[in-house]
Amino acid sequence: MDADDDMRRLLETDDPDFDVVMACVFGIQGREVRTYLTLLDHPGSTVEELADTLDRDRSNVNRSLSQLLEIELAERNRRLLDPGGYVYQYTATPLPETKERLHGALDRWVDHVHERIDAFEEQQPLGE
């Protein structure tokens, strides 16, 4: 499903699912939303743990995590291992903060659309 499909689903339903709202507003795919929601339930997970939980390839989980990190819906921390080396652990941005960001992004979008509507009223009609 692409962003246009997500937008259509969001606009055409009276009761959109949270994952559709997240995908549409943040411009991410369903797999990133699923990764985010899994991280909420499993904070501090490694890529390998997430791959097992999501039943996805590690490289695909890595791509989803990179996207979530880029849009600040997850954070990464390095944990040192006793025998040496380290592993990265990932934690989702807390849900209340994510909801606040969703509200803010939608408010900005609605304001922008209202501005575009108002600006159109001030323009000359087409063909004149």
Summary of the structure (lengths in Angstrom):
residues: 128
radius of gyration: 19.1
end to end distance: 40.8
largest distance: 76.7
contacts: 323
relative contact order: 0.11
helix: 62%
strand: 12%
